[in-house]
């Protein structure tokens, strides 16, 4: 018996579908190495442009940190550069997954989470006495304590 007619693994013979193989072979394009290399270089340069842009935004953030724009100007600059970085990361994720709905949901969740953290930080800084174990502790002086 030849190897094609007899297999030791019955699963391989069950999963083998010659009709599907013929259909798949009919839709295959001939392999062109030059096209594949050109396509890879296109992706490479797209990623180089993205990372150059992202690195530029990070450098602008560092430079803006050393500039005093005033109380509201600093806040606007911080949120602008943070939004720019978030948008670039969302774009990069969209190019990776090719499904923008997933990236949109993830970005929305992160924005809501960030808003919640900002709210909790603001709430803690405005209402300082709540939940403070040092303030809430009762300091009873012992009878043998002499001031």
Contact map, one row per residue, 1 for C-alpha under 8 A:
111011000000000000000000000000000000000000000000000000000000000000000000000000000000000000000000000000000000000000000000000000000000000000000000000
111111000000000000000000000000000000000000000000000000000000000000000000000000000000000000000000000000000000000000000000000000000000000000000000000
111111100000000000000000000000000000000000000000000000000000000000000000000000000000000000000000000000000000000000000000000000000000000000000000000
011111100000000000000000000000000000000000000000000000000000000000000000000000000000000000000000000000000000000000000000000000000000000000000000000
111111100000000000000000000000000000000000000000000000000000000000000000000000000000000000000000000000000000000000000000000000000000000000000000000
111111110000000000000000000000000000000000000000000000000000000000000000000000000000000000000000000000000000000000000000000000000000000000000000000
001111111101100000000000000000000000000000000000000000000000000000000000000000000000000000000000000000000000000000000000000000000000000000000000000
000001111100000000000000000000000000000000000000000000000000000000000000000000000000000000000000000000000000000000000000000000000000000000000000000
000000111111100000000000000000000000000000000000000000000000000000000000000000000000000000000000000000000000000000000000000000000000000000000000000
000000111111110000000000000000000000000000000000000000000000000000000000000000000000000000000000000000000000000000000000000000000000000000000000000
000000001111111000000000000000000000000000000000000000000000000000000000000000000000000000000000000000000000000000000000000000000000000000000000000
000000101111111100000000000000000000000000000000000000000000000000000000000000000000000000000000000000000000000000000000000000000000000000000000000
000000101111111100000000000000000000000000000000000000000000000000000000000000000000000000000000000000000000000000000000000000000000000000000000000
000000000111111110000000000000000000000000000000000000000000000000000000000000000000000000000000000000000000000000000000000000000000000000000000000
000000000011111110000000000000000000000000000000000000000000000000000000000000000000000000000000000000000000000000000000000000000000000000000000000
000000000001111111000000000000000000000000000000000000000000000000000000000000000000000000000000000000000000000000000000000000000000000000000000000
000000000000011111111000000000000000000000000000000000000000000000000000000000000000000000000000000000000000000000000000000000000000000000000000000
000000000000000111111100000000000000000000000000000000000000000000000000000000000000000000000000000000000000000000000000000000000000000000000000000
000000000000000011111110000000000000000000000000000000000000000000000000000000000000000000000000000000000000000000000000000000000000000000000000000
000000000000000011111111000000000000000000000000000000000000000000000000000000000000000000000000000000000000000000000000000000000000000000000000000
000000000000000011111111100000000000000000000000000000000000000000000000000000000000000000000000000000000000000000000000000000000000000000000000000
000000000000000001111111110000000000000000000000000000000000000000000000000000000000000000000000000000000000000000000000000000000000000000000000000
000000000000000000111111111000000000000000000000000000000000000000000000000000000000000000000000000000000000000000000000000000000000000000000000000
000000000000000000011111111100000000000000000000000000000000000000000000000000000000000000000000000000000000000000000000000000000000000000000000000
000000000000000000001111111100000000000000000000000000000000000000000000000000000000000000000000000000000000000000000000000000000000000000000000000
000000000000000000000111111100000000000000000000000000000000000000000000000000000000000000000000000000000000000000000000000000000000000000000000000
000000000000000000000011111110000000000000000000000000000000000000000000000000000000000000000000000000000000000000000000000000000000000000000000000
000000000000000000000001111111000000000000000000000000000000000000000000000000000000000000000000000000000000000000000000000000000000000000000000000
000000000000000000000000001111100000000000000000000000000000000000000000000000000000000000000000000000000000000000000000000000000000000000000000000
000000000000000000000000000111110000000000000000000000000000000000000000000000000000000000000000000000000000000000000000000000000000000000000000000
000000000000000000000000000011111000000000000000000000000000000000000000000000000000000000000000000000000000000000000000000000000000000000000000000
000000000000000000000000000001111111000000000000000000000000000000000000000000000000000000000000000000000000000000000000000000000000000000000000000
000000000000000000000000000000111111100000000000000000000000000000000000000000000000000000000000000000000000000000000000000000000000000000000000000
000000000000000000000000000000011111110000000000000000000000000000000000000000000000000000000000000000000000000000000000000000000000000000000000000
000000000000000000000000000000011111111000000000000000000000000000000000000000000000000000000000000000000000000000000000000000000000000000000000000
000000000000000000000000000000011111111100000000000000000000000000000000000000000000000000000000000000000000000000000000000000000000000000000000000
000000000000000000000000000000001111111110000000000000000000000000000000000000000000000000000000000000000000000000000000000000000000000000000000000
000000000000000000000000000000000111111111000000000000000000000000000000000000000000000000000000000000000000000000000000000000000000000000000000000
000000000000000000000000000000000011111111100000000000000000000000000000000000000000000000000000000000000000000000000000000000000000000000000000000
000000000000000000000000000000000001111111110000000000000000000000000000000000000000000000000000000000000000000000000000000000000000000000000000000
000000000000000000000000000000000000111111111000000000000000000000000000000000000000000000000000000000000000000000000000000000000000000000000000000
000000000000000000000000000000000000011111111100000000000000000000000000000000000000000000000000000000000000000000000000000000000000000000000000000
000000000000000000000000000000000000001111111110000000000000000000000000000000000000000000000000000000000000000000000000000000000000000000000000000
000000000000000000000000000000000000000111111111000000000000000000000000000000000000000000000000000000000000000000000000000000000000000000000000000
000000000000000000000000000000000000000011111111100000000000000000000000000000000000000000000000000000000000000000000000000000000000000000000000000
000000000000000000000000000000000000000001111111110000000000000000000000000000000000000000000000000000000000000000000000000000000000000000000000000
000000000000000000000000000000000000000000111111111000000000000000000000000000000000000000000000000000000000000000000000000000000000000000000000000
000000000000000000000000000000000000000000011111111100000000000000000000000000000000000000000000000000000000000000000000000000000000000000000000000
000000000000000000000000000000000000000000001111111110000000000000000000000000000000000000000000000000000000000000000000000000000000000000000000000
000000000000000000000000000000000000000000000111111111000000000000000000000000000000000100010000000000000000000000000000000000000000000000000000000
000000000000000000000000000000000000000000000011111111100000000000000000000000000000000000000000000000000000000000000000000000000000000000000000000
000000000000000000000000000000000000000000000001111111110000000000000000000000000000000000000000000000000000000000000000000000000000000000000000000
000000000000000000000000000000000000000000000000111111111000000000000000000000000000000000000000000000000000000000000000000000000000000000000000000
000000000000000000000000000000000000000000000000011111111100000000000000000000000000100100000000000000000000000000000000000000000000000000000000000
000000000000000000000000000000000000000000000000001111111110000000000000000000000000000000000000000000000000000000000000000000000000000000000000000
000000000000000000000000000000000000000000000000000111111111000000000000000000000000000000000000000000000000000000000000000000000000000000000000000
000000000000000000000000000000000000000000000000000011111111100000000000000000001001100000000000000000000000000000000000000000000000000000000000000
000000000000000000000000000000000000000000000000000001111111110000000000000000001000100000000000000000000000000000000000000000000000000000000000000
000000000000000000000000000000000000000000000000000000111111111000000000000000000000000000000000000000000000000000000000000000000000000000000000000
000000000000000000000000000000000000000000000000000000011111111100000000000000001000000000000000000000000000000000000000000000000000000000000000000
000000000000000000000000000000000000000000000000000000001111111110000000000001001000000000000000000000000000000000000000000000000000000000000000000
000000000000000000000000000000000000000000000000000000000111111111000000000000000000000000000000000000000000000000000000000000000000000000000000000
000000000000000000000000000000000000000000000000000000000011111111100000000000000000000000000000000000000000000000000000000000000000000000000000000
000000000000000000000000000000000000000000000000000000000001111111110000000010000000000000000000000000000000000000000000000000000000000000000000000
000000000000000000000000000000000000000000000000000000000000111111110000000000000000000000000000000000000000000000000000000000000000000000000000000
000000000000000000000000000000000000000000000000000000000000011111110000000000000000000000000000000000000000000000000000000000000000000000000000000
000000000000000000000000000000000000000000000000000000000000001111111000000000000000000000000000000000000000000000000000000000000000000000000000000
000000000000000000000000000000000000000000000000000000000000000111111100110000000000000000000000000000000000000000000000000000000000000000000000000
000000000000000000000000000000000000000000000000000000000000000000111111110000000000000000000000000000000000000000000000000000000000000000000000000
000000000000000000000000000000000000000000000000000000000000000000011111110000000000000000000000000000000000000000000000000000000000000000000000000
000000000000000000000000000000000000000000000000000000000000000000001111111000000000000000000000000000000000000000000000000000000000000000000000000
000000000000000000000000000000000000000000000000000000000000000000001111111100000000000000000000000000000000000000000000000000000000000000000000000
000000000000000000000000000000000000000000000000000000000000000000011111111110000000000000000000000000000000000000000000000000000000000000000000000
000000000000000000000000000000000000000000000000000000000000000000011111111111000000000000000000000000000000000000000000000000000000000000000000000
000000000000000000000000000000000000000000000000000000000000000000000011111111100000000000000000000000000000000000000000000000000000000000000000000
000000000000000000000000000000000000000000000000000000000000000000000001111111110000000000000000000000000000000000000000000000000000000000000000000
000000000000000000000000000000000000000000000000000000000000000100000000111111111000000000000000000000000000000000000000000000000000000000000000000
000000000000000000000000000000000000000000000000000000000000100000000000011111111100000000000000000000000000000000000000000000000000000000000000000
000000000000000000000000000000000000000000000000000000000000000000000000001111111110000000000000000000000000000000000000000000000000000000000000000
000000000000000000000000000000000000000000000000000000000000000000000000000111111111000000000000000000000000000000000000000000000000000000000000000
000000000000000000000000000000000000000000000000000000001101100000000000000011111111100000000000000000000000000000000000000000000000000000000000000
000000000000000000000000000000000000000000000000000000000000000000000000000001111111110000000000000000000000000000000000000000000000000000000000000
000000000000000000000000000000000000000000000000000000000000000000000000000000111111111000000000000000000000000000000000000000000000000000000000000
000000000000000000000000000000000000000000000000000000001000000000000000000000011111111100000000000000000000000000000000000000000000000000000000000
000000000000000000000000000000000000000000000000000001001100000000000000000000001111111110000000000000000000000000000000000000000000000000000000000
000000000000000000000000000000000000000000000000000000000000000000000000000000000111111111000000000000000000000000000000000000000000000000000000000
000000000000000000000000000000000000000000000000000000000000000000000000000000000011111111100000000000000000000000000000000000000000000000000000000
000000000000000000000000000000000000000000000000010001000000000000000000000000000001111111110000000000000000000000000000000000000000000000000000000
000000000000000000000000000000000000000000000000000000000000000000000000000000000000111111111000000000000000000000000000000000000000000000000000000
000000000000000000000000000000000000000000000000000000000000000000000000000000000000011111111100000000110010000000000000000000000000000000000000000
000000000000000000000000000000000000000000000000000000000000000000000000000000000000001111111110000000000000000000000000000000000000000000000000000
000000000000000000000000000000000000000000000000010000000000000000000000000000000000000111111111000000000000000000000000000000000000000000000000000
000000000000000000000000000000000000000000000000000000000000000000000000000000000000000011111111100000100000000000000000000000000000000000000000000
000000000000000000000000000000000000000000000000000000000000000000000000000000000000000001111111111100100000000000000000000000000000000000000000000
000000000000000000000000000000000000000000000000000000000000000000000000000000000000000000111111110000000000000000000000000000000000000000000000000
000000000000000000000000000000000000000000000000000000000000000000000000000000000000000000011111110000000000000000000000000000000000000000000000000
000000000000000000000000000000000000000000000000000000000000000000000000000000000000000000001111111100000000000000000000000000000000000000000000000
000000000000000000000000000000000000000000000000000000000000000000000000000000000000000000000111111100000000000000000000000000000000000000000000000
000000000000000000000000000000000000000000000000000000000000000000000000000000000000000000000100111111100000000000000000000000000000000000000000000
000000000000000000000000000000000000000000000000000000000000000000000000000000000000000000000100111111110000000000000000000000000000000000000000000
000000000000000000000000000000000000000000000000000000000000000000000000000000000000000000000000001111111000000000000000000000000000000000000000000
000000000000000000000000000000000000000000000000000000000000000000000000000000000000000000000000001111111100000000000000000000000000000000000000000
000000000000000000000000000000000000000000000000000000000000000000000000000000000000000001001100001111111110000000000000000000000000000000000000000
000000000000000000000000000000000000000000000000000000000000000000000000000000000000000001000000000111111111000000000000000000000000000000000000000
000000000000000000000000000000000000000000000000000000000000000000000000000000000000000000000000000011111111100000000000000000000000000000000000000
000000000000000000000000000000000000000000000000000000000000000000000000000000000000000000000000000001111111110000000000000000000000000000000000000
000000000000000000000000000000000000000000000000000000000000000000000000000000000000000001000000000000111111111000000000000000000000000000000000000
000000000000000000000000000000000000000000000000000000000000000000000000000000000000000000000000000000011111111100000000000000000000000000000000000
000000000000000000000000000000000000000000000000000000000000000000000000000000000000000000000000000000001111111110000000000000000000000000000000000
000000000000000000000000000000000000000000000000000000000000000000000000000000000000000000000000000000000111111111000000000000000000000000000000000
000000000000000000000000000000000000000000000000000000000000000000000000000000000000000000000000000000000011111111100000000000000000000000000000000
000000000000000000000000000000000000000000000000000000000000000000000000000000000000000000000000000000000001111111110000000000000000000000000000000
000000000000000000000000000000000000000000000000000000000000000000000000000000000000000000000000000000000000111111111000000000000000000000000000000
000000000000000000000000000000000000000000000000000000000000000000000000000000000000000000000000000000000000011111111100000000000000000000000000000
000000000000000000000000000000000000000000000000000000000000000000000000000000000000000000000000000000000000001111111110000000000000000000000000000
000000000000000000000000000000000000000000000000000000000000000000000000000000000000000000000000000000000000000111111111000000000000000000000000000
000000000000000000000000000000000000000000000000000000000000000000000000000000000000000000000000000000000000000011111111100000000000000000000000000
000000000000000000000000000000000000000000000000000000000000000000000000000000000000000000000000000000000000000001111111110000000000000000000000000
000000000000000000000000000000000000000000000000000000000000000000000000000000000000000000000000000000000000000000111111111000000000000000000000000
000000000000000000000000000000000000000000000000000000000000000000000000000000000000000000000000000000000000000000011111111100000000000000000000000
000000000000000000000000000000000000000000000000000000000000000000000000000000000000000000000000000000000000000000001111111110000000000000000000000
000000000000000000000000000000000000000000000000000000000000000000000000000000000000000000000000000000000000000000000111111111000000000000000000000
000000000000000000000000000000000000000000000000000000000000000000000000000000000000000000000000000000000000000000000011111111100000000000000000000
000000000000000000000000000000000000000000000000000000000000000000000000000000000000000000000000000000000000000000000001111111110100000000000000000
000000000000000000000000000000000000000000000000000000000000000000000000000000000000000000000000000000000000000000000000111111110000000000000000000
000000000000000000000000000000000000000000000000000000000000000000000000000000000000000000000000000000000000000000000000011111110000000000000000000
000000000000000000000000000000000000000000000000000000000000000000000000000000000000000000000000000000000000000000000000001111111100000000000000000
000000000000000000000000000000000000000000000000000000000000000000000000000000000000000000000000000000000000000000000000000111111101000000000000000
000000000000000000000000000000000000000000000000000000000000000000000000000000000000000000000000000000000000000000000000000000111111001000000000000
000000000000000000000000000000000000000000000000000000000000000000000000000000000000000000000000000000000000000000000000000100111111000000000000000
000000000000000000000000000000000000000000000000000000000000000000000000000000000000000000000000000000000000000000000000000000001111100100000000000
000000000000000000000000000000000000000000000000000000000000000000000000000000000000000000000000000000000000000000000000000000011111111100000000000
000000000000000000000000000000000000000000000000000000000000000000000000000000000000000000000000000000000000000000000000000000000011111110000000000
000000000000000000000000000000000000000000000000000000000000000000000000000000000000000000000000000000000000000000000000000000000001111110000000000
000000000000000000000000000000000000000000000000000000000000000000000000000000000000000000000000000000000000000000000000000000001001111110000000000
000000000000000000000000000000000000000000000000000000000000000000000000000000000000000000000000000000000000000000000000000000000011111111000000000
000000000000000000000000000000000000000000000000000000000000000000000000000000000000000000000000000000000000000000000000000000000000111111100000000
000000000000000000000000000000000000000000000000000000000000000000000000000000000000000000000000000000000000000000000000000000000000000111110000000
000000000000000000000000000000000000000000000000000000000000000000000000000000000000000000000000000000000000000000000000000000000000000011111000000
000000000000000000000000000000000000000000000000000000000000000000000000000000000000000000000000000000000000000000000000000000000000000001111100000
000000000000000000000000000000000000000000000000000000000000000000000000000000000000000000000000000000000000000000000000000000000000000000111110100
000000000000000000000000000000000000000000000000000000000000000000000000000000000000000000000000000000000000000000000000000000000000000000011111100
000000000000000000000000000000000000000000000000000000000000000000000000000000000000000000000000000000000000000000000000000000000000000000001111100
000000000000000000000000000000000000000000000000000000000000000000000000000000000000000000000000000000000000000000000000000000000000000000000111110
000000000000000000000000000000000000000000000000000000000000000000000000000000000000000000000000000000000000000000000000000000000000000000001111111
000000000000000000000000000000000000000000000000000000000000000000000000000000000000000000000000000000000000000000000000000000000000000000000001111
000000000000000000000000000000000000000000000000000000000000000000000000000000000000000000000000000000000000000000000000000000000000000000000000111
